[in-house]
Amino acid sequence: MNKTVFVILGPTCTGKTSLALQLCTKFNGEILSSDSRQVVKYMDVGTGKIPVGSDFVIDKKNDCWKVNGITIWGYDLIEPDKFFSGYEFLMYAREVINNIKGKNLFIVGGTGFYIDLVTNRAEVSGVKPDIDLRNRLENYTLEQLCYELEKLNKSKLQNIDQKNKNRLIRAIEIEYAQLTRETNNFKKKTDKKEYKFIGLTASRESLYLFADKWVDTIWEDLLQEVRKLKHLGFYDSFRLNGIIYKSAKSFLDNSLSENEAKQQAKYDLHSYIRRQQTWFKRNLDIKWFDTQVSGYRQNVEDFVELHGG
């Protein structure tokens, strides 16, 4: 793999994957998805694995996807009822990075924490997954998980999203490991790669419009996907209580009308966009490209070529 690794990031619905596929075609590259939702099997539509508005030839391999012949790593790593920590993602990503030879790598995604881990801008605890503990905690309610974490570390509870079951369970897992001294202090490994950050953005109003259009475009396919997940036995998985999917599920359960469900999904995406923008503002190394500017893709190509693509 070339010394320079390109990272394409930005809010949802800005065309990151579509751009990355274009760049991979020109610069002989492969993609590593850095999205915490795209690691989940059977959840393709609502996680944006497939760019809309174009025809793509997709071949789902056991360990990767091939889209128009371009390899995408990081899709379909776990079942919908399983957890996947930052530690697990980093271990996976490092293996992918070390195995890519003679090609450019484009890390693509909107999960800022994953991107920070891979590019050595953040550290993980090094606590390995405790499957038995996870299985036990999976049956807990949010209230029970909060109570459990409060007993272990009250300050951590106060600084965590108390409605995010996955994060609560991971926090409890880390606290238990520290109590039992099973923590393997995981330090950042220095590497000789240089990371170039390509950020896609637009005005907030435009980003909201992109998201709204995307919801309208994928809606019927999303409903079909949720029905399939129900058939596979994952309807009660915490994954279906996440952004986009909970709205489709509420409609199928007759809890919301179709218009109400779609509007909820759009509002949730607007909130998600704001959170993503806040996260990425911390990284001053990002070269931003406005997707509303004519010829921005050519400008990105020029940037990649300038930096060794």
N, C-alpha and C positions, 0 to 999 in steps of 0.2 A: 504494500500500500504506500502511496505517496506520503511525504512528510506532512503536507498541509491537509487538514481535514476541514471541510466546509460544513457549517451548521446553519440550516435554514429554519428560522423560527418566526414566531409572531402569533397574533390572535387567530382564533378559529375562523374558517371560511375565507382565508386570504389566498388560497391556491398554492399552498406550500408543496404538497405532494405532486401536483401537476407540474409545477416549475422544476422540482427535483428530477422528475422523469425526463423532462426536456434536457436538463443539464447532464444527466447521466448518458443520454444518447450522444451528446456532442463531446463529452469529456471522458467517456469510457468509465462510468462510475456505477456504484451500487449504493443502495439506500439503507440506512439503519433508522427505523422508526423510533422516535423518542416520545411516545404518547402512552400514558398510563392506561388508557382505555383500549387502545388497539392491540394490547397483548392478549386480549380475551377472544377465545374462539366463538364462532357463530354470531358475533356482534360486529358486522361489517358496515351496515348502512348507517346506523346511528353514531358510529365512531369515525366516519369519514375515511375509511380505508380506500374506498373506491371514489376517485374524483368524478363528479357529475358533469354532464354536458358534453362528454366525449366518449368515443368508443375505445375500449381497451380490451386487449386479449389477456385474460387472467388465467394463470396456471398455479393452483395452490399445491405446493410441494409439502412434504412432511416437516421441513425445517425452515421454509421460507416461501414467499410468493414470487412469481415471475409475472411482471406486468409489462406487456409489449417487449418481453425479453429482458427487462431490467430486474435484477434481483432486489427484493425488499426483505430485510431482516427485521425481526421484532414484532411480527404479526402472529396471532394465534398460539401464544405460548402456554396459556392456562385455560382450564375450564371456567365457565361463568360463575361457579360457586367457590372458586379458590381465590386466595389472596396472593398478592405479588408485591413484595416490599422494594424499596429503593435499593437495598443491598442485593437482592436477587437480580434486579434489572442491571445493576452495575456489573455483576459477575457475568451475566449474559453478554452485555455490550462489549466488555473487554475481550471475551472469547471471539466474538465476531470481528472486532477490530484487528486482533492479532492474526486472524486467519485469512484476511483479505490481502491478496498479493497482486501487485502490478496494476491496481486500479485506484481511481479517486473514490473517496468515501464522502457521502453527503448524509449527515445526521439531520433528520427532519422531524419536527414536532412542535407541539404547543405546551408540553408539560415542562415548565421551567426547571423544576427540581431534578428531573431526569437529565436534562441537558447540563445542568450545573454539575451533577455527579460525574458524567462522562468526560466533561471538559476540565475536570479538576478544580472547579470553582466551589465545590462543597464536599463534605465528608459524610460518610455513613457510620453508623454505630458499630458495624461489624457483627451485630447479633444475628446469628443464623436463625432461620425460621424454626419454630417449635410447633410441629404439626399437631401434636396431641393437645397442646394449649389452645391452638387456633380452633380446633374442632370443638373444644369445650366452650370457648368464648363465642363461637358462632351462634349458639343458642341463646345468648344473653340479649336482653333489650338494650336500647341506648342508655336508659337510666341505670341499668345494672352495670354496664361497662363504665359509665362515668363514676359510679360509686366505687368500683374496683380500682380505677385509676387514681381516684382521690385518696384512697387508703395508701397507695404506693407513692404517689408524688402529686401533692395538691397543686403545686405551681405549674406542673406540666398540664394538668387538666384545665387550668385557667387560660392556658395559651394554645389550646387545640380546638379544632372544629368539633364541637360536641355532637354534631349531627352526622359526622362521617364515621361510620362503623369501622371501616377498614383502618383508618388512622388511629382510632381508639384502641383497636385490638393490637395493632403494631406497637403502640406506645406501651401498652400493658406487657407485651412480649419483651420489650427492651428492659422495662423495669424489673421484671422477674429474672431475666438473665443477669442483670447487674447485681441483684440480690444474691443470686447463687454463684456469682463470680464465674459465669461461663462466657462472659464477654470477651471476644477476640478483638482487641483494639485494632480497628481497621484504619490504617493511615493512607493518605493519598500516595499513590505510586507516581513518582515523577516519570514522565516520558519525554521523548524528543519531538513529539508531534506539535505542530502549530495549528491552533484553531482559529478559523476566520468565520465570524458571525455575520450572517445575512438575514436581516430582519424585514419582513413584509408587513406593511401597514397601510392605513388609509385614515381619513377622518372618521371620528367615532360614529357619526351619522351614517357614513358609507358602510362601516363595519356592521352596524345594526341591520342595514338593508341587505347586505350579503347574507347575514345569518337568517333573516326572515325569508328570503328567497330560497335559501337552502332547505329550510324546514318545509316550505310548500312543495318543493321539488321532490324531496325524498319521502314524503309522508306516507303514501300508499305502500311503498317498499318497506318502510319502517314498521308499519302495522303487520305486514306479512312476516317480517323478521321476528317481531315479538310473539306472534302466534306460533312460529316455529320453535322459539325458545320455550314456550309453554308446553308444546308437544314433547320437547326433549327433557322436560322435567325441571327447568330452571326458572319457572315463573316467579317463584318466591325468593330467588337469589337477590342479595343486596345490590347486585349490579343493575337490576331492573328498577331500582329506586334512585338511580343516578340521573344526571341530566339527559334530556331527550326521551329516554326510555320510560321514565316515570309518567310522562305526559301521555305517551301512547298507551301505556298500561291503564291509566286512569280512564281514557276513552273506551278502551275495550271492556273495562269493568263497569262501564256506564256511570262512573263517578263524575265525569265531565263530558260536556258536549264536545263535538269535534272541534268547533271553533274555539271553545275554551281551552281544550287540550293543546291545540296548535299555538294559541296565544301564550299559554304557560311555557311551552317549549321555547318560544321566541324570547320571552322575558328572561328565562333561565340562561339562555345563550348570551343575552346582553350583559347579564351579571358576570358570566364567565369571561367574556371579553374584557371587561373592566379589570377583573382579577389578573388576567394574563398580562395586560398592559402594565399594571402596577409591578408585577414580578420582573418583567423584562427591562423596566426603567433602571433597575439596579446595575445592569450590565452596560457599562459605558463603552465597551469594545464592539458593540453592534453597529454595523453599517446598514442604515435603514433605507428601504426602497418603497416609495409610494406606488401602490398597484394601480392607482388612478392616473398616473403620469404615463403618457404615451411613450412606448418604447422601453418601459422599465425592465422588461425581460432581457433585452439586448444589453442594457446597462449592467444587469446581474452577470450575464455571460462575460462581459468585458472585465468585471471585477474578478471573476473566477480565473480567467485567463491571465490576468495581471499577477495573481498570487499563486501561480504554478499549476493551475488545473490542466 
